[in-house]
Amino acid sequence: MVQSKEDKELMDRAFQDETIWRDTVEKMRKINPASCGDLLRYGAIVKGWSEDPEKDLREAIRLFDKADIPVEAAWCRLDLASRLRKNSSGRERLLDEAYRVFENTKDKDGISAVLEARGIKEELSEERDPTDTPALIMAGGAIFAMVSLAAMIIWEGTTFDAWFAAGAAGCVSGLGVLFFGLYSFWKLK
């Protein structure tokens, strides 16, 4: 549901004042349930304005589920789980549901938060980009070629032509490495 400019201003004011927050929660329940869910979570977790945070978080979950906003509902589930007793079945169920949503949406911050709530200090494996290695090879080849070219230019007028030859060989080698990196990119597709 699209918010009017007046509703957006009301939401902004609701985040600043508890009385306005309470009035806005009631108004948004009818007008825009997803905005009401945002307000309930904000009041329960951030400001502590909620008289019954667990009830408000459960309502926010229901509103987000109804509005088909699974990630926000998952964050509410995580917040609610943090308020429940450790090792309770309700807490584990909430964490499982939140983890599934975060996993389906590939939300790494959410997955980390669920693992942390469970007391698991596990580093998430970073997905490696297959273009990393060819890009590094190309960059190394380009740098080697440029340094060798600079040396070749500096040593051009010297009496010892072996320096010039070494610079030229390095330049050609650097270009060879650069082209090998390009070939590696081409092989990836």
C-alpha positions in Angstrom: 0.0 0.0 0.0 1.4 3.4 -1.0 1.7 6.0 1.8 0.7 9.6 1.2 3.0 12.5 2.0 1.0 13.1 5.2 1.3 9.5 6.3 5.1 9.6 5.8 5.4 12.8 7.8 3.3 11.2 10.6 5.6 8.2 10.6 8.6 10.4 10.9 7.1 12.2 13.8 6.1 8.9 15.4 9.7 7.9 15.6 10.5 11.0 17.7 7.7 11.1 20.3 6.0 8.3 22.3 2.6 9.8 22.4 2.6 10.3 18.6 4.0 6.8 18.3 1.0 5.3 20.2 -1.5 7.3 18.1 0.2 6.4 14.9 0.3 2.7 15.7 -3.5 2.7 16.0 -4.0 4.7 12.8 -1.5 2.6 10.8 -3.2 -0.7 11.9 -6.1 0.3 9.6 -4.3 2.2 6.9 -1.0 0.4 6.3 -0.3 -2.7 8.3 3.4 -3.0 7.2 4.1 0.5 8.5 2.3 -0.5 11.8 4.7 -3.5 12.0 7.7 -1.1 11.6 6.4 1.1 14.4 5.7 -1.8 16.7 9.2 -3.2 16.2 10.7 0.2 16.7 8.7 0.9 19.9 9.4 -2.6 21.3 13.1 -2.9 20.5 14.7 0.6 19.9 12.8 2.9 22.2 11.2 0.6 24.8 7.9 2.4 24.5 5.9 -0.8 24.3 4.1 -1.9 27.4 4.3 -5.6 26.2 7.2 -6.0 23.8 6.6 -9.7 23.2 3.0 -9.0 22.2 3.9 -6.2 19.9 6.7 -8.2 18.2 4.2 -11.1 17.6 1.8 -8.6 16.1 4.5 -7.1 13.9 5.4 -10.6 12.7 1.8 -11.3 11.9 1.5 -8.0 10.0 4.7 -8.5 8.0 3.7 -12.1 7.2 0.3 -10.8 6.0 1.9 -8.1 3.9 4.4 -10.7 2.5 7.5 -9.0 3.8 9.4 -12.0 5.0 12.8 -10.4 5.9 11.2 -7.9 8.2 9.2 -10.7 9.8 12.4 -12.7 10.2 14.1 -9.8 12.0 11.1 -9.5 14.3 11.3 -13.2 15.0 15.0 -12.8 15.9 14.1 -9.9 18.2 11.4 -11.9 19.8 13.7 -14.9 20.2 16.2 -12.8 22.0 13.5 -12.0 24.7 12.6 -15.6 25.3 14.3 -18.2 27.5 17.3 -19.9 26.1 16.7 -23.5 25.0 13.0 -23.1 24.9 11.2 -24.7 22.0 9.5 -21.4 21.0 12.8 -19.6 20.8 14.4 -22.4 18.7 11.3 -22.4 16.3 11.6 -18.6 15.9 15.3 -18.8 15.2 14.7 -21.7 12.7 12.1 -19.7 10.8 14.3 -16.6 10.7 17.3 -18.6 9.6 15.3 -20.1 6.7 14.1 -16.7 5.5 17.6 -15.2 5.7 19.1 -18.2 3.9 16.5 -18.0 1.1 17.1 -14.3 0.7 20.9 -14.7 1.1 20.9 -12.1 3.9 24.4 -12.7 5.4 23.8 -10.2 8.2 20.6 -12.0 9.2 22.3 -15.4 9.1 25.1 -14.2 11.3 22.7 -12.7 13.7 20.8 -16.0 14.0 24.0 -17.9 14.5 25.1 -15.4 17.1 21.8 -15.7 18.9 22.3 -19.5 19.1 25.8 -18.9 20.5 27.6 -20.2 17.4 30.7 -18.2 16.5 30.9 -19.3 12.9 32.4 -17.3 10.2 30.3 -17.4 7.0 32.2 -18.6 4.0 32.6 -15.8 1.6 31.6 -16.8 -1.9 34.6 -16.4 -4.1 34.2 -14.6 -7.4 35.7 -16.8 -10.2 37.1 -13.6 -11.9 39.3 -12.7 -8.9 42.3 -14.8 -10.0 42.4 -13.7 -13.6 41.9 -10.1 -12.6 44.9 -10.3 -10.2 47.0 -12.0 -12.9 46.1 -9.2 -15.4 46.9 -6.5 -12.8 50.2 -8.1 -12.0 51.2 -8.4 -15.6 50.2 -4.8 -16.4 52.2 -3.5 -13.4 55.2 -5.6 -14.4 55.0 -4.4 -18.0 54.7 -0.7 -17.0 57.7 -0.9 -14.5 59.8 -2.7 -17.2 58.8 -0.1 -19.8 59.8 2.7 -17.4 63.1 1.0 -16.8 63.6 0.5 -20.5 63.0 4.2 -21.2 65.4 5.3 -18.4 68.2 2.9 -19.5 67.8 3.6 -23.2 70.8 6.0 -23.4 73.2 4.0 -21.3 76.3 2.5 -22.6 75.4 -0.9 -21.2 72.6 -2.2 -23.6 71.9 -5.2 -21.4 69.8 -3.0 -19.1 67.7 -1.9 -22.1 67.4 -5.5 -23.2 66.4 -6.6 -19.6 63.7 -3.8 -19.6 62.4 -4.9 -23.0 62.3 -8.6 -21.9 60.5 -7.6 -18.7 58.0 -5.5 -20.7 57.3 -8.4 -23.0 57.0 -10.8 -20.1 54.6 -8.5 -18.3 52.4 -8.2 -21.5 52.5 -12.0 -21.7 51.2 -12.3 -18.1 48.5 -9.7 -18.9 47.4 -11.7 -22.0 47.4 -14.9 -20.0 45.0 -13.2 -17.5 42.8 -12.1 -20.4 42.8 -15.7 -21.7 41.8 -16.9 -18.2 38.9 -14.5 -18.3 37.8 -15.8 -21.7 38.0 -19.4 -20.5 35.6 -18.7 -17.6 32.5 -18.2 -19.8 
